Amino acid sequence: MTFLWCIVSLYFYGILQSDASERCDDWGLDTMRQIQVFEDEPARIKCPLFEHFLKFNYSTAHSAGLTLIWYWTRQDRDLEEPINFRLPENRISKEKDVLWFRPTLLNDTGNYTCMLRNTTYCSKVAFPLEVVQKTRITCPNVDGYFPSSVKPTITWYMGCYKIQNFNNVIPEGMNLSFLIAFISNNGNYTCVVTYPENGRTFHLTRTLTVKVVGSPKNAVPPVIHSPNDHVVYEKEPGEELLIPCTVYFSFLMDSRNEVWWTIDGKKPDDIPIDVTINERYHGACNPSTLGGRDGRITRSGDRDRPG
């Protein structure tokens, strides 16, 4: 009987211990701590548990026998999975409460979770990490002039000014990277490639034109500025009526911007218009682009001829 009681006691102890380990203080997704890092650069991310949610630091937690575990959820996925710390060259590693990327890749974007736990305690928080692709241009039409064993010198210019110590434009060999593109970055960029051959020095000069436009992520459907929905256009019979259709489009690469009119739901070419006194037509200005479409209805007609 005593032996049976010991087994039952151990069984209940195991249940209590299991329940304690399965419960976890989940602080959810900390969207206030959205982290953005540039692609192909080293990045170090600290677990926010010790900065904002817990009253003790990592050293204290480690001394108490708690273990910090990292998970992540890939972009556009729902499944949380452990982080692979066995990648070639230890590209992703952990050091105490810091997650290291050496370097980052675009597909590292996702929600990251750090969990602190042992058999009786658990606390975790998630945060979004976005790896941002640098906007870059490449010095064009230089292939085949020198072998791959030759390391040329590349100098970049904006207009007549050599690019060095610019805040957001960084020369990276054949590439010129824009960390954040501004309208002020519009202009002509020249790369000068200098390479040796048979004891002589040669220069290749190439010029590109850069125009900064809006990101497709921020594109919105077309917006009609005129005509106005609340305006009724009235003209005497025989008078000309000109109704402008003014539309504002977001920039979208390779997008056709289209604007057309319909009258009572039909294209103007499909209906004969024989205007009579007091006859009204409902016309619609219809813009369309890859970002969406809009429509604006206007009313027009003739006033009664004075008695």
N, C-alpha and C positions, 0 to 999 in steps of 0.2 A: 504493500500500500504506500509505504514511504517512497519507494522507487517510482511508482506511478505519479505521485504528487510532484516529485522533482521534474519528471518529464513534462507534466502539465504546466508547471511554473516556468520552465525553460521555454515552452511553446508560447505562452503569453508574453514573456519577455521579448521573444523574437518578433512577435507581432507589434508590440509597442515600439521596439527599435526600428522595425521596418517602416511603420507609420511615420515616425519622427524623421526618418531619412527621406521619405517621399514628399513630405511637406516642404515647400520652399517659398520664402518671401520673394515674390516676383514683383520687381519695380516697373515692369513693362518696358516699352520702347521710349527711350529718352530722346524725343525729337528736338529738344532744346540743345542737344549736344551733337548736331549733325556735323560730321567731319568731312572735309573735302581735301584731297591730296592730289598732286599731279602724277600722271602716268610716268612710269619708268624713273621714279625718284625714290630714295629711301624714305620711309615713314615710320614713326613710332607712336603707338596709340596706348594711352594709359587706361586701365580699367576704371571707369567712373565710380564704381562702388565706394572706393576709399576716398574719393574727392567730394562726393555729394550725398551719399546715402548712409554710410556707416561712420561710427564715432571712433574707429580704430584704424590703424594703417596696416599695410601688407605685412610688415615685419612682425607686428603683434599677432596677426592672424596666423602667420606661418608658425610662429613659436607655439601657438595654441593647438597645432595639429590640423589646421584647416588647409585645404588644397584649392588652388585657383584653376578652374577649367574653362577653356575657351570653346565656343561654338560659333557657327555662322549660318545664315540663310542666304542663299544666292539670290541675286536680283531676279524678280518675277518668279520666284519659287516659294513654296510654303514649308518645305521640309528642312528642319534644322539638323545640321550634321557637324561632327567634330572637325576642327581645323587640321589639315594635313601638315604636320611639322617635319615630314620626311621628304620634302621636295628637294630636287637637285640644288646643290650649293646653299642649302638651308635658307632658301628665299624667304620663307616665313618662319619666324622663331619666337619664343617667349622668354623673357628675362624678368623674373619677379612678377610685378604687376603690369609689365609693358609688353605689348605685341609689336613685333618688328616686321617690316616688309623691306627686303633688300633685293630688288626694288619692287614697286607696285606694278600691277598689270590692270588693264581695264576690267577684266572679269573678276577682279577682287571686290568690285562694288557689291554691297549687300548689307544686311543687318547683322551685327556682331554681338554676341552675348558672352559676358564673363560671369562665371558662377563660382561662388565661394562656398565650400561645403566640407562636412565630415559625416559621420554616421548619425549625428543628432542635430546638425544645424545646416541650413542652406539659405543662401541669399543670392539673387541674380538680377542683372539689368542688361538690357539690349540698347544698342545705339546704331544709327545708320552711318555707313561709310561710303562715300562716293569718290571713285577714282576719275579724275577729270582729264580728258584728252587735251593735250596742248594743240592749239592751232598752229600749224607750221607750213612753211613753204620750202621748197627744195630748189637748189640751184639747177636749172634745166640744161639739157643738151651738152653734157660734159663727158658722157660715157664714150669710151674708146680712144680718148686722147692720150691716156697714160695707163700703164699696167697697174693692177691692184697692189703690187708691191711698193709703188710710189705713194708717199703720203704728201699730198699737196697742201699748200697754205691757202686758206679761204678767208677773204675779207669781205664783210658786208657793209653796204652803205644805204642810208635812206636819203634820197636826194643826193646832196653833195657831202653829207655828214657821215663819218664812219660810225658804225653802231658799236658803242662800248659804254658800259655803265648806264644803259637805258633801263628804266624801271620795269617794264613789262615785255621787252623784246630781247631775246637771248640768242646770240649766234651759237650754233652747235655743229660746227663743221659745215657740211653741205646743206644743213637745215637751218632755218631761222624760225625760232619758236616764239609765239605770242602767248604769254601767260593769261592775260586778259586783253581782249581786243577792244580798242576804242576807236571812235571816229577819227581822232587825231592820228591814228596809224595809217590812214589812207595815204596813198602816194606810190612813188616808184622806188623799188628796191633793187639794188645792183649787187651781184656777187662777183668778185674777182678771184679766179682760181689761178694760183701760181705754182708751176711744177717744173722740175729740171729734166732735161733730156740731152744726152751727149754733150755734157759740159755747158749747155746753154739753158737759159731760163725763159719760159714761155708764160703768157698770161691769157686766160680766157675770161671774157667779160660778158655777163648775161644780166638783163634787166627784166623785172617783172612788175606788174601793176597790181597793187593790193587795194581792194575795196571792202570795207567792213560793213557787214549787213547783219540783220537780226537773226537770232538762232531759230531754227525750225521748231524747237520746243516751245517757243513763245509765240508762234504764229496763231493768229485769230482769224475767224471768218471775215470776209469782206464787209466793210461798213459803208452804207450809202449816206453820203452827205446831202445830196439833193437828188430828186425832188423830195419835198416834205409831205408827209401823209396828210397833214391838216390843211393843205392849200388846195383850193379849187381854182383851176385856170379857166377863165371865161373870156371869150373873144367875140367880136362882132362877126357875122358871116362874111367870108372873104378875107378876113385878116389872117396873117401868118401867126402860127403858134409854135414857139420853139421851147421845148422843155429839156433842159440839160440833165444828164444823169452823171453825177460825180461820185466816184467810188474810191475808197482808200483800201489798198491791198497790203497785207504783210508780204515781205519778201520770202519766196520759196524757190529754191533752186529747181530748175527744169519744170516750173509750173506755168501753164498757160492761163493768163488772166482773161476772162471773157465777160463781156457785158452785152446784154441783148434786151430788147423790148418785147413785151407781149401786150396785146389789146384784147380785153375780154377773154384772156386765156389762150389767145392764138397769136402766132407770129404775124407781124404787119404784112408780110408778103402773101400770107394765106387768105387774107380777107379784103374784099373791096370796101373802101371807106367812102360812102356817099353821105356827107354830113348834111343833116337837115336842121332847121331851127329847133332849139330846145333838146336836141339829141345829145346824150352823154355817153362817153366811152370811159371805161376803167382801164388805164394802162399800167403796166408793171415794169419797173426797171430791175433786171435780174443779173447780178454779178456772180461769177463762179471762179474758184481756184482750187488747188489741192487742199487748201486749208479749210474749205467749206464754202457755203453759199449764203446769199441773203436775198431779200426781195422787198421792194418798196412800191406800194400802189399809189397812184395819183389819179385824180378825176379831172376830166376836161370836158368842155362843151361850149355851145354858143349861147349868148344872151338873146332874148326875144328882140326882134327888130322893132324900134320905136314905131308907135302907131301911125 
